[in-house]
Amino acid sequence: MRLLPGVLASASSRLRFPRIPFARSSSGSMAAKGAAASSAAASAPSSSSAKAGDGGAAQKPWLFVGLGNPGRMYRGTRHNVGFELIDAIAEAEGISISSKHFKAMVGKGLIGDVPVMLAKPQTFMNASGESVGQLVSYFKIPLNQVVVIYDDLDLPFAKLRLLPKGGHGGHNGMRSVIHHFKESRDFPRLRIGIGRPAGMMEVIGFVLRSFTEEEQKQLDSTFLRCLQAVRIMLLEGFNKSAIFVNTPCPQPPETLDRQKQSDIDSAETQAEV
């Protein structure tokens, strides 16, 4: 379970994300399958990573960056869903985020046979680009292999959007990242919808609020979908991942049943009036 109202806890204590084994180079025929998938990802239009053996160049890692604010008081808040998803990926893939580089907590590992880095800038949201820019520059990571994950007020709650490039959309963390990429906007981003505040609530107060119990359940399902999207991206290519993410998934039968019953109740109430 994700964060209960008023309680601070780490992502790993709320929901155990399942580890799904991938083909490794030591597993015979399964390795061939993994290698083929990695090759497909490398040949996708949106990927420019060099495979080991291509002119002796080592394969560059993919960098997944979650935006958020450091510190206990910000854990589990809407503005920190980028951090939360990075923690979920790390847990599911067995990657330890225990090193600090360029003002970010960083973890390195493999997803399938693809090297990845997971990062959570510790600069506070509005200065995220200071950290991300230095990581990209030092490790010489192509921008089309840098995936920035962040909250989006303009998307309905728990909805996702994966795009290969774009603007900052008024998000100060993304504004900082773009600035430190020398104003380049040509890098992928995964937006996680947090919805808009109701009534007269100010945005700043809304984004720093924790989730309700029902929202936590929705977000857990969304994070599992994100894990699938990351794996598809690395093993089959960005375009397939974007189709997977951006295509609305069908509602489960119980959700449809609840909606149908709600419509019936509403119609009966109107008839009585």
VOGU-3710 file (C-alpha; in Angstrom, 3 decimals, decimal comma):
1> mrllpgvlas> 0,000/0,000/0,000  1,229/3,462/-0,809  1,376/6,296/1,703  -1,595/6,506/4,068  -2,786/10,050/4,825  -0,492/11,769/7,288  2,026/8,938/7,417  5,542/9,163/5,999  7,030/5,977/4,598  9,389/4,843/1,878
11> assrlrfpri> 8,037/3,586/-1,424  9,282/0,068/-0,728  7,260/-0,192/2,470  4,014/0,611/0,672  4,015/-1,683/-2,315  6,278/-4,555/-3,261  6,844/-4,345/-6,996  7,437/-7,791/-8,503  10,774/-8,586/-10,083  10,345/-10,150/-13,518
21> pfarsssgsm> 13,390/-12,099/-14,749  14,949/-11,084/-18,052  17,174/-12,947/-20,452  20,801/-12,718/-19,409  23,920/-13,527/-21,389  24,458/-16,637/-19,275  21,126/-18,283/-20,063  21,647/-19,926/-23,477  18,713/-19,564/-25,818  17,042/-17,035/-23,542
31> aakgaaassa> 20,082/-14,815/-23,989  19,608/-14,848/-27,758  16,065/-13,621/-27,259  17,232/-10,820/-24,969  19,993/-9,842/-27,398  17,504/-9,681/-30,267  15,205/-7,451/-28,223  18,081/-5,182/-27,262  19,090/-4,980/-30,928  15,552/-3,970/-31,861
41> aasapssssa> 15,598/-1,231/-29,238  18,955/0,028/-30,473  17,684/0,190/-34,070  14,527/2,132/-33,187  14,438/5,683/-34,609  14,484/7,205/-31,153  17,506/5,288/-29,884  21,111/6,116/-30,753  22,901/3,921/-28,227  26,004/2,192/-29,569
51> kagdggaaqk> 26,170/-1,511/-28,927  29,353/-3,015/-27,555  31,478/-4,159/-30,466  30,364/-1,407/-32,851  33,746/0,112/-33,453  34,721/-0,788/-29,892  32,329/1,785/-28,412  30,721/0,804/-25,116  26,953/0,923/-24,955  25,809/4,128/-23,320
61> pwlfvglgnp> 23,389/3,688/-20,431  19,847/5,000/-20,446  19,294/7,600/-17,767  15,904/7,676/-16,020  15,486/10,802/-13,906  12,625/11,312/-11,478  11,943/14,903/-10,444  10,975/15,784/-6,904  12,020/17,422/-3,657  14,362/15,758/-1,139
71> grmyrgtrhn> 13,458/15,348/2,527  10,901/13,509/4,634  8,299/16,264/4,507  7,934/15,840/0,727  7,724/12,045/0,585  4,522/10,694/-0,851  3,315/14,064/-2,151  1,933/14,659/-5,622  4,922/16,736/-6,673  7,211/13,785/-5,890
81> vgfelidaia> 5,700/11,084/-8,091  8,872/11,215/-10,193  10,933/10,154/-7,168  8,336/7,540/-6,281  8,466/5,902/-9,710  12,267/5,812/-9,694  12,092/3,999/-6,336  9,572/1,549/-7,814  11,805/0,820/-10,822  14,811/0,333/-8,545
91> eaegisissk> 12,912/-2,097/-6,337  11,455/-4,085/-9,230  14,803/-4,406/-11,015  17,012/-4,891/-7,967  18,973/-1,665/-8,444  20,372/0,065/-5,362  20,140/3,870/-5,392  22,924/4,422/-2,902  25,556/6,578/-4,619  25,641/10,337/-4,900
101> hfkamvgkgl> 26,885/12,004/-8,067  26,464/15,626/-9,100  23,862/16,404/-6,432  21,746/13,345/-7,241  21,138/9,963/-5,667  22,095/7,477/-8,372  21,779/3,754/-8,974  23,312/1,719/-11,795  22,282/-1,669/-13,095  20,819/-3,673/-15,962
111> igdvpvmlak> 17,268/-4,083/-17,191  17,435/-7,101/-19,444  20,919/-6,677/-20,893  20,616/-2,895/-21,193  22,648/-0,683/-18,832  20,617/1,920/-16,998  21,104/4,691/-14,478  18,361/5,823/-12,122  18,645/9,299/-10,620  16,830/11,502/-8,115
121> pqtfmnasge> 18,237/15,065/-8,082  18,646/16,421/-4,553  18,718/20,081/-5,591  14,998/20,656/-4,971  12,589/20,706/-7,868  13,233/24,133/-9,357  16,977/23,510/-9,728  16,764/19,932/-11,032  18,635/20,813/-14,211  21,838/21,585/-12,295
131> svgqlvsyfk> 22,145/17,929/-11,402  20,709/16,365/-14,558  22,840/18,500/-16,867  26,036/17,454/-15,118  25,100/13,765/-15,123  24,382/13,815/-18,852  27,568/15,736/-19,628  29,891/13,624/-17,463  28,566/10,235/-18,595  28,135/11,451/-22,199
141> iplnqvvviy> 24,585/10,161/-22,455  22,705/10,987/-25,687  19,667/13,141/-24,958  17,342/10,643/-26,640  18,368/8,173/-23,906  17,478/10,552/-21,070  13,938/9,968/-19,807  12,654/12,598/-17,358  9,714/11,551/-15,167  7,554/14,156/-13,463
151> ddldlpfakl> 4,088/15,142/-12,268  1,639/16,923/-14,545  -1,317/19,013/-13,394  -2,829/19,000/-16,879  -3,291/15,229/-17,029  -6,122/13,490/-15,168  -4,993/11,689/-12,044  -2,882/8,534/-12,667  -2,958/8,997/-16,456  0,307/8,746/-18,378
161> rllpkgghgg> 1,833/10,406/-21,401  5,165/9,404/-22,975  6,608/11,724/-25,607  9,999/11,887/-27,381  10,327/15,658/-26,917  8,413/18,801/-25,966  8,371/21,890/-23,795  8,235/22,355/-20,037  4,485/23,012/-19,896  4,969/25,416/-16,978
171> hngmrsvihh> 6,694/22,775/-14,830  9,636/24,464/-13,092  11,668/21,279/-12,758  11,428/20,660/-16,489  12,124/24,316/-17,170  15,417/23,927/-15,279  16,316/20,699/-17,111  15,735/22,279/-20,517  17,811/25,302/-19,520  20,756/23,103/-18,514
181> fkesrdfprl> 20,430/21,133/-21,757  21,243/24,412/-23,522  17,535/24,908/-24,270  17,263/21,585/-26,101  13,837/19,997/-25,761  14,731/16,870/-27,721  14,647/14,315/-24,933  11,922/11,877/-23,823  9,644/12,611/-20,918  7,110/10,515/-19,014
191> rigigrpagm> 4,362/12,635/-17,464  2,262/11,274/-14,611  -1,082/12,991/-14,139  -1,931/14,363/-10,703  -5,034/16,313/-11,771  -6,043/19,840/-10,853  -7,053/21,079/-7,378  -10,757/21,352/-6,727  -12,485/24,583/-5,807  -10,328/27,478/-4,655
201> mevigfvlrs> -7,346/25,422/-3,465  -4,019/26,897/-4,535  -1,784/24,804/-6,763  1,212/24,964/-4,399  -0,813/23,480/-1,571  -2,313/20,841/-3,846  0,962/19,478/-5,248  2,411/19,134/-1,743  -0,538/17,090/-0,463  -0,449/13,334/0,103
211> fteeeqkqld> -2,743/10,930/-1,732  -6,043/9,553/-0,524  -6,376/5,814/-0,041  -8,297/5,427/-3,304  -5,727/7,507/-5,175  -2,949/5,327/-3,777  -4,572/2,246/-5,304  -4,876/3,948/-8,682  -1,290/5,128/-8,550  -0,013/1,651/-7,689
221> stflrclqav> -1,677/0,297/-10,842  -0,211/3,155/-12,867  3,281/2,429/-11,548  3,006/-1,216/-12,579  2,103/0,001/-16,069  5,130/2,301/-15,983  7,395/-0,639/-15,161  6,096/-2,462/-18,218  6,646/0,656/-20,324  10,276/0,972/-19,209
231> rimllegfnk> 10,983/-2,655/-20,088  9,344/-2,309/-23,502  11,330/0,874/-24,149  14,673/-0,754/-23,431  14,074/-4,114/-25,107  11,747/-3,246/-27,988  12,261/0,463/-28,612  10,856/3,825/-27,606  8,092/3,882/-30,210  6,515/0,641/-29,001
241> saifvntpcp> 6,693/1,895/-25,434  5,001/5,167/-26,394  2,181/3,280/-28,120  1,768/1,090/-25,034  1,643/4,084/-22,679  -0,432/6,450/-24,769  -3,084/3,928/-25,785  -5,845/3,984/-23,148  -6,052/0,655/-21,360  -9,516/-0,913/-21,015
251> qppetldrqk> -11,187/-0,511/-17,653  -11,451/-3,671/-15,540  -14,951/-5,240/-15,368  -15,471/-4,225/-11,751  -14,830/-0,577/-12,646  -17,325/-0,740/-15,495  -19,880/-2,401/-13,210  -19,455/0,355/-10,621  -19,847/3,005/-13,325  -22,976/1,291/-14,692
261> qsdidsaetq> -24,525/1,073/-11,223  -23,659/4,718/-10,593  -25,406/5,703/-13,829  -28,478/3,661/-12,845  -28,602/5,233/-9,377  -28,246/8,694/-10,891  -31,070/8,045/-13,375  -33,360/6,738/-10,621  -32,641/9,794/-8,456  -33,482/12,139/-11,340
271> aev> -36,708/10,201/-12,029  -37,779/10,542/-8,392  -37,172/14,280/-8,509
//
